[in-house]
Amino acid sequence: MERRVFVETWGCQMNELDGRRFVGLLGRDGYVEAADAESADVILLNTCSVRDKAEQKVYDRLGRLALLKKQRRDLVLGVCGCVAQQEGDALLRRMPYVDFVLGTGRIEMLPTVLRRVTEEGDRPCEIGFDTDEVAYTPGAIARSVPHRAAITVIEGCNKNCTFCVVPSTRGRERNRRLDDVVSEARRLVGDGVVELELLGQTVNAFRDPGTGEDLADLLAALSPLRGLRRLRFVTSHPRNFTPKLIRAMADSPVVCPALHLPVQSGSNRVLSRMKRQYAREDYVALVAELRAATPDIALSTDVIVGFPGETDEDFESTLSLLAEVEFANVYSFTYSPRPRTAAGRWSHDVPPVVASQRLSSLMDLQQSIQRSLNIRFEGSVLEVLIEGEDRRGLRYAGRTPCNRVVNVESATPLAAETFVNALIDRGLPNSLQGTAVRTLPVSVSETHSVPVPLSIQAPAT
């Protein structure tokens, strides 16, 4: 009888990839992916704990699944990911209907853990980090998008920012071998992938554990792969950027002119309390270096408002930084105290209503900045990789190399995985609107040729 597994994922790109690893690993044991929890024999919650709200969603979902578990005694329910790593045995004690807990450092053990549940009646709790290298089986990933793929190159973080739970939930830095990453990328591109994204909590801290080669070396090794059209990496820490890496980005014909570079605050006082290891001036100087090397680079960032001790003056410094840098996108949040962090033990002296007001002000400013930036693209022709129809089914949605969303009108149907040149008609705060003017090849055989250059280039942001 066919066994089915359903994976529900919250959180970052690495969590998304881990979710596909779960499906792929169990696929080797004969499991197929279920469309929903109700039709599954095994339910895996792949959790995030970076913010309290994300963690509470997990417990809310577990409460609902408890009812399903009562109806189906043979249903297996596992909690995986960052909440599992954070809570461990405490989660099993708190939730007697949970069958096992699997931490972020034990993903490869999933088939064994599941057999312990189904064959031995055990309730395993597997957490911890044992090695200096990432335990990773590239062939056991259930890829769901044929033209785009993510590859983990480094896990964990050594930074210990005072607000961040990642060192607890993902452990210290553990790297993969550069040659292994290149081999996986070559196989994926050979299978038709045209866009690769390299993942890590601090991806630009990557170092081959044997040779010491860094992310710049990895970009240089991947860039010549025939058929690869776009190469991205996320998430970077400002302290790990080097002139060598900046040159490698600029010299590569496939590294996209888009970079996520979390700043968290524009106030030096707050940055110091956060232990971000840089000052505002360092960050601004790095932005200048990046833009000097890649003038059209689009920068996105993370910002926390309402951090313990943040004053009105500190917040105004953050607003002024946004105005100075002109980010293409900002992911902003009110501060959320997390367990096992230094800031979690501090007095939360910014009232929630004040933090919410600050967040609203920041978002209003950022929307006006994005609108201004996107208007500059009007009249330009941009290359767009189509992902499918837009939400209303009226246009085709895709992304540019600089990671902007474009909704494209076309006189002929556009399939997902198609590259198209779009004349930008309108710039909106969160997207661009355009009209297809030329379709580019995307099949494996065709992308082995050099792409046709665009007739009109995008303006610098």
C-alpha positions in Angstrom: 0.0 0.0 0.0 1.3 3.4 -1.0 2.5 5.6 2.0 2.2 9.3 1.8 4.1 12.1 3.5 3.0 15.8 3.9 5.5 18.5 4.8 4.4 21.9 6.0 7.1 24.5 6.1 7.5 27.9 7.7 10.5 30.2 7.4 13.5 30.9 5.3 14.8 29.5 2.0 16.9 27.0 3.8 13.8 25.7 5.6 12.1 25.4 2.2 15.0 23.4 0.9 15.0 21.2 4.0 11.4 20.5 3.4 12.2 19.2 -0.1 15.0 17.1 1.5 12.4 15.4 3.8 10.3 14.4 0.8 13.3 13.2 -1.1 14.8 11.2 1.7 11.5 9.4 2.4 10.9 8.9 -1.3 13.9 6.5 -1.2 11.8 4.5 1.3 8.8 4.4 -1.0 6.9 7.4 0.3 5.1 9.7 -2.1 4.1 13.3 -1.4 0.6 14.0 -0.2 -1.4 17.0 -1.4 -2.6 17.8 2.2 -2.4 16.7 5.8 -5.7 14.8 5.7 -4.5 12.4 3.1 -1.1 11.7 4.6 0.3 8.8 6.6 3.1 11.0 7.9 2.9 14.7 8.7 6.1 16.7 9.2 6.0 20.3 10.5 9.2 21.9 9.3 9.3 24.8 11.7 10.8 28.3 12.2 11.6 30.0 15.5 13.3 33.2 14.3 10.3 35.2 15.6 7.8 34.5 18.3 4.9 34.8 15.9 6.3 32.1 13.6 6.8 29.8 16.6 3.2 30.3 17.8 1.9 29.4 14.4 3.6 26.0 14.9 1.8 25.4 18.2 -1.5 26.5 16.8 -1.1 24.1 13.9 -0.1 21.3 16.3 -3.3 21.9 18.3 -5.4 21.4 15.1 -3.5 18.3 14.1 -4.1 16.8 17.5 -7.8 16.4 16.5 -6.7 14.6 13.3 -4.4 12.4 15.3 -7.3 11.3 17.6 -9.3 10.2 14.6 -6.4 8.3 13.0 -4.2 6.4 15.5 -1.8 5.2 12.9 -1.0 8.8 11.7 2.6 9.8 12.4 3.3 13.4 13.4 6.8 14.7 13.6 8.1 18.2 14.5 11.3 19.2 12.6 13.3 22.3 12.0 14.2 25.1 14.3 11.5 24.8 16.9 12.4 21.1 17.2 16.0 22.0 17.7 15.2 24.7 20.2 12.7 22.7 22.3 13.9 19.1 22.1 12.5 16.7 24.7 10.4 19.5 26.2 8.2 19.5 23.1 7.5 15.8 23.4 6.5 16.3 27.1 4.3 19.3 26.2 2.7 17.5 23.2 2.0 13.9 23.9 0.5 13.3 20.5 3.8 14.3 18.7 5.6 11.1 17.7 9.1 12.4 17.2 11.3 15.5 17.2 14.0 16.0 14.6 16.5 18.9 14.8 18.1 20.8 12.0 21.4 18.9 12.4 19.8 15.5 12.1 17.8 15.8 8.8 19.6 12.8 7.2 18.4 10.6 10.1 14.7 11.1 9.1 14.2 7.6 7.5 15.8 5.9 10.5 13.8 8.0 13.0 10.5 7.2 11.2 11.3 3.5 11.3 11.9 3.7 15.0 8.4 5.2 15.4 6.5 2.8 13.1 8.4 -0.4 13.8 9.5 0.0 17.4 6.9 2.3 18.9 9.7 4.7 20.0 9.3 8.5 20.4 12.8 9.7 19.3 14.2 13.1 20.0 17.2 13.7 17.7 18.9 17.0 18.0 22.5 18.3 18.0 25.4 18.9 15.7 28.1 16.3 15.4 30.4 17.3 12.5 32.3 20.2 11.0 30.8 19.5 7.6 27.2 19.6 6.4 25.5 16.2 6.3 23.8 16.4 2.9 22.6 13.9 0.3 22.1 16.0 -2.9 20.4 13.1 -4.8 17.7 12.9 -2.1 16.0 16.2 -2.7 12.5 16.3 -4.3 12.9 19.3 -6.6 9.5 20.8 -7.3 10.5 23.5 -9.8 12.4 22.3 -12.9 14.2 25.5 -13.8 15.3 26.9 -10.5 17.1 25.2 -7.6 18.7 26.0 -4.2 21.9 24.5 -2.9 23.0 24.6 0.7 26.7 25.4 0.9 27.0 26.3 4.6 24.9 25.8 7.7 25.0 27.6 11.1 26.4 30.9 12.2 29.2 32.0 14.4 28.2 35.6 14.9 26.0 35.4 18.1 24.0 38.6 17.5 22.2 39.4 20.7 18.7 39.1 19.1 19.2 36.0 17.0 18.3 32.4 17.9 20.1 30.9 14.8 23.3 29.8 16.6 21.1 27.7 18.9 18.7 26.4 16.2 21.2 25.9 13.4 24.5 25.5 15.3 28.0 26.7 14.5 29.2 27.1 10.9 29.5 23.8 9.0 30.6 23.9 5.4 30.3 21.6 2.4 33.2 20.8 0.0 33.4 23.2 -2.9 33.8 20.3 -5.4 30.7 18.7 -4.0 28.7 21.9 -4.5 30.0 22.2 -8.1 29.1 18.6 -8.9 25.6 19.1 -7.6 25.2 22.3 -9.6 26.5 20.7 -12.8 24.0 17.9 -12.4 21.1 20.3 -11.8 22.0 22.5 -14.8 22.3 19.4 -16.9 18.8 18.5 -15.8 17.5 21.9 -17.1 18.0 24.3 -14.1 18.8 27.8 -15.3 18.8 29.6 -12.0 20.8 28.5 -8.9 20.7 30.0 -5.4 23.4 29.2 -2.9 22.1 29.1 0.7 23.6 29.6 4.1 22.7 31.5 7.3 25.9 33.4 6.6 26.6 32.3 3.1 29.6 34.6 2.5 31.4 32.9 5.4 31.7 29.8 3.3 35.1 28.0 3.5 35.8 24.6 2.0 36.8 22.5 5.0 39.7 21.0 3.2 41.1 23.6 0.8 40.0 26.8 2.5 38.5 28.1 -0.8 35.8 30.8 -0.2 32.6 32.0 -1.7 34.4 34.0 -4.3 36.2 30.8 -5.5 32.9 29.0 -5.5 31.2 31.7 -7.7 34.2 31.6 -10.1 33.9 27.8 -10.3 30.1 27.8 -11.0 30.0 30.7 -13.4 31.3 28.8 -16.5 28.7 26.0 -16.2 27.1 25.7 -19.6 23.4 26.4 -19.4 23.5 28.4 -16.1 21.8 31.7 -16.7 21.4 33.1 -13.2 23.4 32.6 -9.9 22.3 34.1 -6.6 23.4 33.6 -2.9 21.7 34.4 0.4 22.0 35.5 3.2 25.2 37.6 3.5 26.7 39.3 6.6 28.3 42.7 6.0 31.4 41.6 8.0 32.1 38.7 5.7 32.3 40.8 2.5 35.8 41.1 1.0 37.2 42.9 -2.1 37.8 39.5 -3.6 34.1 38.6 -3.3 33.0 41.9 -4.7 35.3 41.4 -7.7 34.0 37.8 -8.2 30.4 39.1 -8.3 31.2 41.8 -10.8 33.4 39.5 -13.0 30.8 36.7 -13.3 28.5 36.8 -16.3 25.8 34.9 -14.4 25.9 36.3 -10.8 22.7 38.4 -10.5 23.0 42.1 -9.7 20.9 41.6 -6.5 22.1 41.1 -3.0 20.3 40.6 0.4 22.5 42.4 3.0 20.8 42.7 6.4 21.6 45.9 8.3 19.1 45.6 11.2 19.4 49.2 12.3 20.8 52.5 11.2 21.9 53.5 14.7 25.5 52.8 15.8 24.3 52.5 19.4 21.7 49.9 18.5 24.1 48.1 16.2 26.6 47.8 19.1 23.9 46.4 21.4 23.0 43.9 18.7 26.7 42.9 18.4 26.5 43.3 14.6 30.3 43.9 14.4 30.1 46.9 12.1 29.0 50.5 12.3 26.7 52.4 10.1 29.6 54.0 8.3 31.1 50.6 7.6 27.8 49.4 6.0 27.5 52.5 3.9 31.1 52.2 2.7 30.4 48.6 1.7 27.4 49.6 -0.3 29.5 52.2 -2.1 32.1 49.5 -3.0 29.4 47.1 -4.2 27.8 49.8 -6.4 31.1 50.9 -7.8 31.8 47.3 -8.9 28.2 46.5 -10.0 26.4 49.8 -10.7 23.0 48.3 -11.3 23.0 46.1 -8.2 19.7 46.0 -6.3 20.1 45.7 -2.5 17.5 44.4 -0.1 17.9 44.2 3.7 16.4 43.3 7.1 15.4 45.9 9.7 14.3 45.4 13.3 12.4 48.2 15.0 11.7 48.4 18.7 14.9 46.7 19.8 15.5 47.0 23.6 16.8 50.5 24.3 15.9 51.9 20.9 15.2 55.6 21.2 13.3 58.0 18.9 16.7 59.2 17.8 17.9 55.7 17.0 14.9 55.1 15.0 15.3 58.3 13.0 18.8 57.1 12.2 17.3 54.0 10.7 14.9 56.0 8.6 17.8 58.2 7.4 19.8 55.1 6.4 16.9 53.8 4.2 16.8 57.2 2.5 20.5 57.2 2.0 21.0 53.7 0.7 17.7 53.4 -1.3 17.1 49.7 -0.8 15.1 47.9 -3.5 13.3 46.0 -0.8 13.2 45.9 3.0 12.0 43.1 5.3 11.0 44.9 8.5 9.8 43.5 11.8 9.2 44.6 15.3 11.6 43.1 17.8 10.6 39.7 19.1 12.5 38.3 22.2 13.8 34.8 21.6 14.9 32.2 24.0 18.6 31.7 24.7 19.6 35.1 23.4 21.2 37.9 25.3 18.5 40.5 24.3 15.8 38.1 25.4 17.0 38.7 29.0 16.9 42.5 28.7 14.2 44.9 29.7 11.7 45.3 26.8 11.4 49.1 27.2 9.9 50.0 23.9 6.1 49.7 24.3 4.5 47.5 21.6 2.3 50.4 20.4 5.5 52.5 19.8 7.2 49.7 18.0 4.2 49.2 15.8 4.0 53.0 15.0 7.7 52.9 14.1 7.2 49.9 11.9 4.4 51.6 10.1 6.4 54.8 9.5 9.4 52.8 8.2 7.1 50.8 5.8 5.6 54.1 4.5 9.0 55.5 3.8 10.2 52.3 2.1 7.1 52.2 -0.1 7.8 55.7 -1.4 11.5 54.7 -2.0 10.5 51.6 -3.9 8.0 53.5 -6.0 10.7 56.1 -6.9 13.2 53.4 -7.8 10.7 51.4 -9.9 9.5 54.4 -11.8 13.1 54.8 -13.1 12.7 51.5 -15.0 9.8 52.8 -17.1 10.9 52.7 -20.8 13.6 50.1 -20.1 13.7 46.6 -21.4 14.4 43.9 -18.8 15.0 40.2 -19.0 12.3 38.3 -17.1 12.2 34.7 -16.1 8.5 33.7 -16.2 7.2 31.8 -13.2 3.6 31.5 -14.2 0.4 33.6 -14.3 0.0 36.5 -11.9 -2.5 36.3 -9.0 -5.5 37.5 -11.1 -4.6 35.4 -14.2 -4.4 38.5 -16.4 -0.6 38.7 -16.9 2.4 36.5 -16.5 4.6 37.0 -13.4 8.3 36.6 -13.3 11.5 38.1 -12.0 14.4 40.1 -13.4 18.1 39.4 -12.6 17.8 42.2 -10.0 15.0 40.2 -8.4 12.2 42.6 -9.1 8.8 41.1 -9.8 7.4 42.0 -13.3 3.9 41.3 -14.4 4.1 40.9 -18.2 1.4 41.3 -20.8 1.9 39.1 -23.9 0.0 38.5 -27.1 1.0 34.9 -27.0 1.0 32.5 -24.1 4.2 32.4 -22.0 5.1 29.1 -20.3 6.8 29.0 -16.9 10.6 28.7 -17.4 10.5 31.1 -20.3 12.8 34.0 -20.6 11.2 37.1 -22.1 12.4 40.6 -22.7 9.7 43.0 -21.4 9.3 46.7 -22.1 8.5 48.3 -18.7 5.4 50.4 -18.9 4.9 51.2 -15.3 6.8 51.1 -12.0 4.7 50.4 -8.9 5.9 50.2 -5.2 6.2 46.4 -5.2 6.4 45.4 -8.8 6.8 46.4 -12.4 4.4 46.1 -15.3 5.6 45.4 -18.8 4.9 44.1 -22.3 6.7 41.2 -23.9 8.8 42.2 -26.8 11.0 39.2 -27.4 11.1 35.6 -26.0 14.5 34.0 -25.3 15.2 30.3 -25.3 15.2 28.4 -22.0 15.5 24.7 -22.9 18.7 22.8 -21.8 20.1 22.5 -25.3 19.3 26.1 -26.2 20.7 27.7 -23.0 24.1 26.3 -23.8 24.5 29.1 -26.2 25.3 32.7 -25.3 22.2 34.7 -24.5 21.2 37.4 -26.9 22.1 40.8 -25.4 19.3 43.2 -24.5 18.7 46.2 -26.8 18.0 48.5 -23.9 19.6 48.2 -20.5 18.0 48.7 -17.1 19.0 51.9 -15.3 21.2 51.8 -12.2 19.3 51.8 -8.9 
